[in-house]
Amino acid sequence: MRVKICGITQPQQSIAIASLGATALGFICVPTSPRYVTTSQIRAAVAELPDNIDTIGVFANASIPEISQIVVDSGLTGVQLHGDELPDFCDQLRQALPNIEIIRALRIRSLEHLDTAADYTKYVDTLLLDAYHPEQLGGTGKTLDWTMLEKFNPNCPWFLAGGLTADNIVEALSQVNPSGVDLSSGVERSPGDKDLDKVAKLFEKLGSREWGVGDEGAGEAGGAGEAGEARGQGDKG
């Protein structure tokens, strides 16, 4: 199972989170977000990561040239679309960035809205289901109605997101069967400042069950020493 920690802003925390077991890190490229990072900040955060860690830029209603430029300049391996992008846009982006993973995030309001996910599976590599909020694109701390997703089985891999924490991750995964999970506010002190103790607790919970978490990406990005050092950095921020 993939585990993506989103809203990374501090380079030392990115290394530590990868060492704790994350398989993917997300960087917010939406200027209005409190977790927004510049191209240079992303470069600094990914520079010392091992090659097997996916680095995903999160965009909302950006143009294809803008997305492409940031991907190239930052060295990202994937793009997450979190705005109002239609399937045709995803198709055009795929042509512009043929070797980059494309993730389409959908903020789910209802079963009817969930049905629209099928419209994207032909054009993207991965789906991500998040909780709907009328004003915020993500990182809201709101959970999805997991019972609504019990039979969700798209023709591509998908992430479960929306208000996940170390305290509710086992309950969530007992009800739904995603290919991966995505966490942001559930492992933070404040927007963009990750709490590495919460991240460690998350992987303890995931490692206690047979979800295939903990092998991929773990122990290859610096180990506990750097995790402890980054905790200290975070406390000072």
Disulfide bonds with the S-S distance in Angstrom:
none
